[in-house]
């Protein structure tokens, strides 16, 4: 297979940078990430104008300009830190995860799994380091699986998949015919981790979110109906540079007696997004404001 020169160049840069990040001590690697974030934000002005517009849109016209600028900067720094963490996922161990505050949810999740006839769904927004939640759950022995999109760069797609194979986390590609398989896996006692806060014009439901309107895919609610399982909103936050915490909220359930299943899906998705809004607005600097598929409708 022939690759585009841009794909090869991108792959070489990512692999080289990733190799460097893995051999450096964590705080040194994050310090390098801080420099990259600061240079690209304050000098390169990468997505700065667009990000600030989005923050103002959500926080409202009375939002303090200094606060808007702070949120935009810290959110960008968090995104770069997430990339640094991602390169180093293969260095994580169960012992390291158990030293993090997010490991405090292990007991609650085990009790939920024991009490459920089937598995269940964890719904999380693009907040904090959402990727580390799946890795942590895998290292703690939970039967997690996720649905992802293939990367446009096939070289990078293979590189990322190779890193994922270092764990037991099951990865399903969205392009595959996997929708029935998702429900079957939950019925077998597995846990689906899903990120619903992505714009989806095709077959989406429109809900209130972040003081605006968003059209999102009702996948979490659809799978909850098919597998007869609860949805637990969960939120990950970065604490300082190196620690991560998580909050688990009460379950959202489908109504088995609902006459209109589509309306019930919309109700569940609205409850999820209500929970997301409340938690994101507590620490907006932890949210992924830079998403190309920006969730709010124009």
N, C-alpha and C positions, 0 to 999 in steps of 0.2 A: 504494500500500500504506500502510495506517495503522499507525503504530508506537505502542507503549505509552509513556505519559509517562515511566515509569522508564527505558525504553530510550533515549529522547531525552536525558534528563538525564545518564544514564551516558555516552552518546556525547559530549555537550558537555564534560563534565568531562575525559574521556580525551583528546579532541582538543586542548582548551585546554592541559592539562598537558603533553601530548606536544609541542605547538608550543613551549612555554617551554623544555622540556628540550633540544630540538634547537638552540636559539639560544645556550644557555649553554655555556661551556667544560666539558669533560668532568668535571674534578674539582669544579667548582662544582655541576654537575648532580648528581654523586654525593653531594656534601655536603648538598644539598637532600634527596636520597633518604635519607641517614643520619638527618636530622631527622625525616622522615616515619616511618622505621622505628622510631626511638627513641620517638617520641610514641605510635605505635600499639601498640608492644610494652610499654613501661613504664607508660604512662598509660592508653591504651585497652584494654590487656591482650587484644589480638586473638589468639585461638587459643593463648594462652600456656599455660593449664592443659592443654589437649588435647595440645599439642606436647610439653610436658615429660613427660606420661604416656607418649607414644610413645617418647621418647628413653629413659626409664627401662625400658620394656618391652624395648628392644633391648639396652641396655648392661648390664641386669641389676640385681638388687636391691642389689648392692654398689657401684653407681655413685655416685661422689661428687656430692653435691647441687650443689656449686658448678660442677662440670663439666657437669651436666645443664642448669643455667641458662645457662651459657656457650654450649653447643651450640644451645639453643633461640633465644637472642638472635642469634648469628652466622648461623644458618640463615635467620632472618627477615630480617636485614639483607641477606644474599645474595640473597634472593628479591626484595626491593625494588630492589637494585642491578641484578638481571636485567631488571626492568621498565624501569629507566632506560636500560640498554644497548639494550633492544629498541626504544625510541623513537628511538634514535640509529643503528640499523642502516644506515639509508640514507646515513649519513655515512661508513661504512666503505669503504675502498678496498683493493685488492690490496697496495699498499705498506704500509698500516697493519697488515694481517693478517700480512705477512711479518716485521714487527718484533716480533710476539708469539711467546712460547715455543712455542705450539701449532703454529706453522708448521714446526717441526722434523720433524713427521711427514709432510710433503709428499713427500719422497723415498721413504719406506717405502710410502706409499699408491700412488704411481705405479708402483713395482716390483710391488706386489700386483696392481694393475689390469693391468699388462702381462703378468704370468704367468698370470692367470686366463683360461680359455677363455670364461667368462661374466663377469658382474660379481660383486659380493659384497655382503654385508650388514654394516653397522656397527651393533652393539647397544650402547646407552649408557643408564645410569640417569638419573633426574632429579637430576643432581649438578652442582655448579659452575654455569656458564651453558651448559646443554646446547643452547640455541638457537643460540649463537654458533658452535658447531661446524659446523652445517649452512651458515650464512652464509659462514664461513671456507672451507669446502670448495668452495662455489659460486664464490667470488671467486678461488680458486686454480685454477679450471677443471675441477673434477671433476664428472662427470655424476650428481649426486645427486638423489634424490627422496625425499619423505617422505609419510606418511599422517597426516592431522589430522582432528579433529572440528570440525564447524561450531559457532560460538559461538551461544548461545541468543539473544543480542541481534543481530538482523540488521544493524543499523547498524554495530556493532562488527565483525561478521564481514566486511562489505564494506570497512571501514577497514583491517583487518588484511590482507585479500587484496590491497588496493591497495599496501600496503607490500611484500608478498611479490613482487608483480609488478615491483618494482624490480630483482629478481635473476632469474637463470636457473633457480634452484631449482624443480623441478617439485613441485607440491603436489597430492596426491590426497585427496579427502574420504572419510572412512571410511563415510559413508552410501551412497556410490555402489557400483555393482556392479563393483568394481575388482580383485577378488582374483586372477583369472587374469591380468589386466593387470600385476599386480605381478611375477609370475614371468616374464612375457614381457619386461618391461623389464630385469630382471636378466640374462636370457639375451642381451639385446641389448648387454650391457656396461655397464649402469648400476649405481649403488650405492644400495641402500636403507638409509636411516638410520632406526632404529626404537628406541622406548623401551618395553621389555617390562615394566617394573616398575609395572604398574597392575593393580589388582584386577579380575578378570573371572570372575564366577561362571558365566556361560554358556559351556559348552564349554571351560572352562579346565582346566589341569593343576595339581595341588598339588605344590609344591616347598618345600624348606627355603630360608629366606631371612631374613637379619638376625636369626638366633637364634630364628626362629619358623617358621610355616607361611604360605605365600602361594598363592592360586589365581590364576594368570595365564593370559592367552591364549598359545597356542603358536605364534603367527603367525611369529616369526622362524625357528623350526625347520621349520614347514610350508613356508615359502617357500624355505628352504635345500634341502629335499628336492625341491620342484618344479623349482627352477632348477639343482640340482646345483652349489651354490656354498658357500663357507665363510662362517662368521659370525665376525667379529672384534669382541671386546669392546673398547670404547674409553671412556675416562674423561676428563672435562674438569674442571679445578679452577681456581678463581679464585686469583690470586696478588696479594696486596695488594688494591688497589681497581681497578686498571685493566688488569692483565695476566691472561692465561689460558694455561694449559698443558694438555697432553693426553698420555695414556698409551695405547698400543695393545698389547694382549696377543696371545698366540698364537691361531690360528684354532680354532674348534670346527666339526667336520664331521659330516655325516650318514653313516650306514652304508648304502651302497647294497645290501648283502646282508642287511640286517635283515629278519627274517620278520615282525616286528610293527612297523609304521611308527609307530603311536601310542606304543609304548614307546620307540622311538628318538627321537621328538619330546620325550618327557618327559625322556629322558637328556640331550639337548642343552640343554633349558631349565634343567635342574638345573645343568649345567656353567656356563651363563651366569650364573645367580643365585649360584653359588658365587664366581665371579669378582667379581660386583657386591658381595657381602657383604664380601669381603676388602678391596676398595678403599674402600668406604664407611666401614668401621670405622677405617680409617687417618685419615680426616678427616671425622668425622660431621657437623661444622658446615657442610659443603658440601652436605649432602643435603636434599632437599625433604620435610621432615617434615610439611608443612602440606597435602599433597595431600588433596583431598576424597575421592577414591577410594583411601583408604588401603589399601596393598597387603597388609598382614598380616591373616590371619584372626583373628576375635575369639576 
